[in-house]
Amino acid sequence: RIGERVCSNVTYRNGCNENNINDYFRDTFSLMGYSEVKDQTRHGVSAIGSDAGEVDILITKESKEVAIFEGLKLDSVNTSYIDTHINKAVINYNALGTATFIVAYVTSASFEGFWERYTAHLRSIHFPLQVKQALDIKPNVNAAIRIAEMILSRDGFDFPVYYVALNLN
């Protein structure tokens, strides 16, 4: 529902930066009753491994992690940028095997073309974790949102990774 609102709101179109969109998600999660929403929390390990990382949004319930949210703004399938964000969220920040949401704010001229190239890239990623369920493309929920999911396993504990693309063009 939050993704639908973002796609329908001109405020979050091309000119809006990634952090502002993340802030909208953070604030809206709080309004939806998620009372433990943490923004830019020092968590896990940074991308270079020298310090704690900063997860975009961490949702907890009764002091237990329930979701990691990593947003990234894309106008094309920039594989190194995508891989950096996925590795941070899935590997560096996620020692517990928490459900992870990788949410792409897409400003590409062709959303469908972007989604095809993006999912092709996602299928090519070699994770240092066991892949329990390969990338599964979900039926389109509407014209502006695409969803795929996979299940990874960390030390015998399975957790989902959801890839969401929002058309902000």
KOLGUPA-814868 format. One record per residue (C-alpha): residue in three letters; x, y, z; residue number from 1. Coordinates in Angstrom, 2 decimals. Each point is the difference from the previous one (the first is absolute). Example, Ala and Ser with C-alpha at 12.3 -4.5 7.8 and 13.67 -1.06 7.14 Angstrom:
REM residues 2
  res     east    north       up    n
  ALA    12.30    -4.50     7.80    1
  SER     1.37     3.44    -0.66    2
//
This chain:
REM residues 169
  res     east    north       up    n
  ARG     0.00     0.00     0.00    1
  ILE     2.83     2.39     0.78    2
  GLY     1.58    -0.71    -3.39    3
  GLU    -3.28     0.82    -1.73    4
  ARG    -0.13     3.35     1.82    5
  VAL     3.58     0.82    -0.98    6
  CYS    -0.69    -0.84    -3.65    7
  SER    -3.12     2.20     0.03    8
  ASN     1.63     3.01     1.65    9
  VAL     1.73     2.51    -2.29   10
  THR     2.20     1.07     2.92   11
  TYR     2.00    -3.23    -0.33   12
  ARG     0.61     0.12    -3.74   13
  ASN     3.35     0.45    -1.79   14
  GLY     1.31     2.95     2.01   15
  CYS    -0.43    -1.58     3.44   16
  ASN     3.09    -1.52     1.58   17
  GLU     0.26    -3.51     1.45   18
  ASN     0.17     1.11     3.63   19
  ASN    -3.21     2.04    -0.28   20
  ILE    -1.85    -3.02    -1.39   21
  ASN     1.45    -2.19     2.76   22
  ASP    -1.23     2.60     2.52   23
  TYR    -3.50    -0.26    -1.45   24
  PHE     0.05    -3.79     0.45   25
  ARG     1.34     0.34     3.55   26
  ASP    -2.67     2.52     0.98   27
  THR    -2.79    -1.96    -1.64   28
  PHE     1.05    -3.26     1.67   29
  SER    -0.34     1.82     3.32   30
  LEU    -3.46     1.28    -0.94   31
  MET    -1.04    -3.55    -0.95   32
  GLY     0.66    -1.21     3.53   33
  TYR     3.59    -1.18    -0.24   34
  SER     1.12     1.66     3.21   35
  GLU     3.65    -1.10    -0.20   36
  VAL     1.29     1.49    -3.26   37
  LYS     3.65     1.03     0.00   38
  ASP     1.61     2.15    -2.67   39
  GLN     3.70    -0.11    -0.94   40
  THR     0.66    -2.28     2.97   41
  ARG     3.60    -1.05     0.55   42
  HIS    -0.36    -3.70    -0.55   43
  GLY     2.06    -2.91    -1.22   44
  VAL     3.19     0.75    -1.91   45
  SER     0.73     2.79    -2.48   46
  ALA     0.62    -0.80    -3.67   47
  ILE     3.78     0.24     0.50   48
  GLY    -0.13    -1.87     3.32   49
  SER     1.71     2.64     2.13   50
  ASP    -2.98     1.21     2.05   51
  ALA    -3.70    -0.56     0.61   52
  GLY    -2.25     0.36    -3.01   53
  GLU    -2.99     2.33    -0.28   54
  VAL    -3.15    -1.83    -1.01   55
  ASP    -2.53     2.25    -1.77   56
  ILE    -2.94    -1.20     2.11   57
  LEU    -0.10    -2.69     2.68   58
  ILE    -3.41    -1.13     1.25   59
  THR    -0.16    -1.77     3.34   60
  LYS    -2.84    -1.38     2.07   61
  GLU     0.37    -0.59     3.72   62
  SER     3.71     0.74    -0.48   63
  LYS     0.42    -2.77    -2.61   64
  GLU     0.98     0.73    -3.60   65
  VAL    -2.83    -0.68    -2.43   66
  ALA     1.14     1.78    -3.18   67
  ILE     2.93     1.76    -1.61   68
  PHE    -0.91     2.57    -2.68   69
  GLU     2.59     1.17    -2.51   70
  GLY    -1.07     2.64    -2.52   71
  LEU     1.88     0.93    -3.14   72
  LYS    -0.81     2.47    -2.77   73
  LEU     0.68    -1.30    -3.50   74
  ASP    -0.39     1.43    -3.48   75
  SER     1.67    -3.04    -1.57   76
  VAL     1.27    -3.43     1.00   77
  ASN     3.26     1.16     1.57   78
  THR     1.22    -3.44     1.05   79
  SER     2.82     1.11     2.32   80
  TYR    -2.30     2.43     1.85   81
  ILE    -2.72    -2.66     0.26   82
  ASP     2.46    -2.64     1.21   83
  THR     1.41     2.36     2.64   84
  HIS    -3.47     0.66     1.44   85
  ILE    -1.02    -3.67    -0.09   86
  ASN     3.25    -1.13     1.62   87
  LYS    -0.34     2.60     2.75   88
  ALA    -3.59    -0.97     0.82   89
  VAL     0.23    -3.77    -0.41   90
  ILE     3.57    -0.72     1.12   91
  ASN     1.46     2.89     2.01   92
  TYR    -3.04     1.18     1.97   93
  ASN    -1.79    -3.30     0.36   94
  ALA     1.78    -2.24     2.49   95
  LEU    -3.31    -1.34     1.34   96
  GLY    -1.66    -1.00    -3.27   97
  THR    -2.66     2.70     0.13   98
  ALA    -2.55     0.42    -2.80   99
  THR     1.53     2.49    -2.42  100
  PHE    -1.67     2.45    -2.39  101
  ILE     2.08     1.46    -2.84  102
  VAL    -2.16     2.82    -1.38  103
  ALA     1.03     1.64    -3.27  104
  TYR    -1.33     3.49    -0.72  105
  VAL     0.04    -0.15    -3.79  106
  THR     0.15     3.03    -2.30  107
  SER     0.81    -1.87    -3.20  108
  ALA    -1.78     1.01    -3.22  109
  SER    -1.24    -3.59    -0.45  110
  PHE    -1.10    -1.53     3.30  111
  GLU    -0.77    -3.40    -1.53  112
  GLY     3.34    -0.06    -1.82  113
  PHE     1.73     0.95     3.25  114
  TRP    -1.78    -2.83     1.86  115
  GLU     1.06    -2.57    -2.60  116
  ARG     3.66     1.10     0.16  117
  TYR    -0.12     0.30     3.81  118
  THR    -1.40    -3.50     0.56  119
  ALA     2.49    -1.44    -2.51  120
  HIS     2.76     1.55     2.08  121
  LEU    -1.51    -1.23     3.28  122
  ARG    -0.02    -3.54    -1.39  123
  SER     3.73     0.28    -0.78  124
  ILE     1.11     0.99     3.52  125
  HIS     2.06    -2.61     1.85  126
  PHE    -0.75     0.30     3.71  127
  PRO     2.45    -1.25     2.63  128
  LEU    -3.07    -1.49     1.69  129
  GLN    -1.99    -3.04    -1.03  130
  VAL    -2.86     0.79    -2.38  131
  LYS    -2.96    -2.04     1.23  132
  GLN    -2.46     1.41    -2.54  133
  ALA     1.15     1.67    -3.20  134
  LEU    -1.39     3.34    -1.08  135
  ASP    -3.77    -0.25    -0.45  136
  ILE    -1.71     2.77    -1.97  137
  LYS    -3.42     0.78     1.44  138
  PRO    -3.02     0.97    -2.11  139
  ASN    -0.22     3.74    -0.62  140
  VAL    -2.11     1.73     2.65  141
  ASN    -0.44     3.11    -2.15  142
  ALA     1.75     2.01    -2.74  143
  ALA     2.47     1.71     2.36  144
  ILE     1.20    -2.77     2.32  145
  ARG     1.94    -3.21    -0.64  146
  ILE     0.92    -2.61     2.63  147
  ALA     2.29    -3.02     0.11  148
  GLU     1.19    -2.10     2.91  149
  MET     2.54    -2.64     0.90  150
  ILE     0.91    -1.93     3.10  151
  LEU     3.57    -0.08     1.29  152
  SER     1.41    -2.03     2.85  153
  ARG     2.55     1.18     2.56  154
  ASP     1.42    -2.82     2.13  155
  GLY    -3.12    -2.14    -0.52  156
  PHE    -2.44     2.86     0.65  157
  ASP    -2.18     0.93    -2.98  158
  PHE    -1.09     3.58    -0.63  159
  PRO    -1.78     1.78    -2.85  160
  VAL     1.42     2.76    -2.16  161
  TYR    -2.59     2.09    -1.83  162
  TYR     0.88     2.16    -2.99  163
  VAL    -2.48     2.79    -0.66  164
  ALA     0.21     2.45    -2.90  165
  LEU    -2.08     3.18     0.09  166
  ASN    -0.50     2.02    -3.17  167
  LEU     0.61     3.64     0.94  168
  ASN     0.17     1.29    -3.55  169
//
